[in-house]
Amino acid sequence: MKKRILILLSSILTLVALSGAASACTATLYQPELPEALKK
């Protein structure tokens, strides 16, 4: 019984960690347009 609780708890915590990491990573993929003045 104790082993099942630990497996369930670790699975839930893994999902929470992955969802937090995924939401943080989407902001780093955004790259705004480069202004013409900086392209020179």
MILOTOR-764198 format. One record per atom (N, C-alpha, C): residue number from 1; residue in three letters; x, y, z. Coordinates in nm, 4 decimals. Layout:
N
  nr rest     east    north       up
 NUM  ALA        X        Y        Z
...
***
This chain:
40
  nr rest     east    north       up
   1  MET   0.0827  -0.1200   0.0000
   1  MET   0.0000   0.0000   0.0000
   1  MET   0.0870   0.1263   0.0000
   2  LYS   0.1927   0.1232   0.0816
   2  LYS   0.2808   0.2387   0.0904
   2  LYS   0.3505   0.2658  -0.0439
   3  LYS   0.3846   0.1569  -0.1132
   3  LYS   0.4525   0.1716  -0.2422
   3  LYS   0.3602   0.2371  -0.3449
   4  ARG   0.2324   0.2005  -0.3434
   4  ARG   0.1367   0.2593  -0.4377
   4  ARG   0.1181   0.4080  -0.4115
   5  ILE   0.1159   0.4471  -0.2868
   5  ILE   0.1015   0.5897  -0.2527
   5  ILE   0.2234   0.6670  -0.3004
   6  LEU   0.3421   0.6107  -0.2814
   6  LEU   0.4646   0.6781  -0.3265
   6  LEU   0.4691   0.6901  -0.4785
   7  ILE   0.4251   0.5872  -0.5485
   7  ILE   0.4224   0.5917  -0.6956
   7  ILE   0.3229   0.6973  -0.7430
   8  LEU   0.2056   0.7011  -0.6817
   8  LEU   0.1047   0.8004  -0.7184
   8  LEU   0.1546   0.9421  -0.6909
   9  LEU   0.2153   0.9622  -0.5754
   9  LEU   0.2668   1.0935  -0.5386
   9  LEU   0.3786   1.1381  -0.6337
  10  SER   0.4682   1.0464  -0.6681
  10  SER   0.5769   1.0833  -0.7594
  10  SER   0.5239   1.1135  -0.8992
  11  SER   0.4211   1.0424  -0.9420
  11  SER   0.3618   1.0696  -1.0731
  11  SER   0.2966   1.2069  -1.0773
  12  ILE   0.2245   1.2412  -0.9720
  12  ILE   0.1585   1.3716  -0.9661
  12  ILE   0.2615   1.4835  -0.9633
  13  LEU   0.3658   1.4664  -0.8826
  13  LEU   0.4694   1.5700  -0.8742
  13  LEU   0.5457   1.5843  -1.0057
  14  THR   0.5648   1.4751  -1.0771
  14  THR   0.6306   1.4819  -1.2074
  14  THR   0.5460   1.5598  -1.3067
  15  LEU   0.4161   1.5358  -1.3077
  15  LEU   0.3273   1.6102  -1.3970
  15  LEU   0.3255   1.7586  -1.3635
  16  VAL   0.3267   1.7923  -1.2350
  16  VAL   0.3294   1.9330  -1.1944
  16  VAL   0.4597   1.9989  -1.2396
  17  ALA   0.5705   1.9291  -1.2229
  17  ALA   0.7003   1.9844  -1.2630
  17  ALA   0.7078   2.0031  -1.4144
  18  LEU   0.6579   1.9063  -1.4902
  18  LEU   0.6619   1.9175  -1.6366
  18  LEU   0.5710   2.0281  -1.6870
  19  SER   0.4560   2.0455  -1.6252
  19  SER   0.3662   2.1521  -1.6708
  19  SER   0.4245   2.2888  -1.6377
  20  GLY   0.4927   2.3011  -1.5265
  20  GLY   0.5590   2.4275  -1.4918
  20  GLY   0.6731   2.4580  -1.5860
  21  ALA   0.7499   2.3569  -1.6210
  21  ALA   0.8620   2.3767  -1.7130
  21  ALA   0.8122   2.4097  -1.8526
  22  ALA   0.7053   2.3472  -1.8946
  22  ALA   0.6510   2.3724  -2.0288
  22  ALA   0.5962   2.5140  -2.0408
  23  SER   0.5322   2.5634  -1.9371
  23  SER   0.4777   2.6986  -1.9444
  23  SER   0.5885   2.8034  -1.9408
  24  ALA   0.6986   2.7734  -1.8748
  24  ALA   0.8109   2.8673  -1.8700
  24  ALA   0.8869   2.8689  -2.0026
  25  CYS   0.8913   2.7594  -2.0711
  25  CYS   0.9681   2.7492  -2.1946
  25  CYS   0.9002   2.8182  -2.3127
  26  THR   0.7702   2.8315  -2.3095
  26  THR   0.7028   2.8918  -2.4248
  26  THR   0.7379   3.0393  -2.4383
  27  ALA   0.7690   3.1059  -2.3276
  27  ALA   0.8042   3.2474  -2.3343
  27  ALA   0.9411   3.2673  -2.3992
  28  THR   1.0299   3.1699  -2.3888
  28  THR   1.1631   3.1843  -2.4471
  28  THR   1.1627   3.1612  -2.5970
  29  LEU   1.0582   3.1033  -2.6512
  29  LEU   1.0517   3.0788  -2.7948
  29  LEU   1.0074   3.2014  -2.8727
  30  TYR   0.9527   3.3006  -2.8041
  30  TYR   0.9037   3.4218  -2.8707
  30  TYR   1.0201   3.5109  -2.9089
  31  GLN   1.0290   3.5474  -3.0353
  31  GLN   1.1323   3.6396  -3.0820
  31  GLN   1.0638   3.7518  -3.1588
  32  PRO   1.0703   3.8746  -3.1076
  32  PRO   1.0062   3.9853  -3.1765
  32  PRO   1.0808   4.0218  -3.3056
  33  GLU   1.0130   4.0956  -3.3918
  33  GLU   1.0731   4.1391  -3.5177
  33  GLU   1.1897   4.2340  -3.4913
  34  LEU   1.2950   4.2220  -3.5687
  34  LEU   1.4115   4.3080  -3.5553
  34  LEU   1.3873   4.4391  -3.6296
  35  PRO   1.4036   4.5539  -3.5615
  35  PRO   1.3814   4.6813  -3.6286
  35  PRO   1.4827   4.7048  -3.7417
  36  GLU   1.4404   4.7813  -3.8411
  36  GLU   1.5270   4.8085  -3.9574
  36  GLU   1.6557   4.8794  -3.9159
  37  ALA   1.6522   4.9654  -3.8138
  37  ALA   1.7701   5.0390  -3.7695
  37  ALA   1.8787   4.9464  -3.7149
  38  LEU   1.8384   4.8336  -3.6614
  38  LEU   1.9360   4.7403  -3.6045
  38  LEU   1.9910   4.6418  -3.7077
  39  LYS   1.9300   4.6341  -3.8237
  39  LYS   1.9733   4.5386  -3.9260
  39  LYS   2.0983   4.5847  -4.0004
  40  LYS   2.1355   4.7106  -3.9860
  40  LYS   2.2514   4.7635  -4.0591
  40  LYS   2.3816   4.7112  -4.0055
***
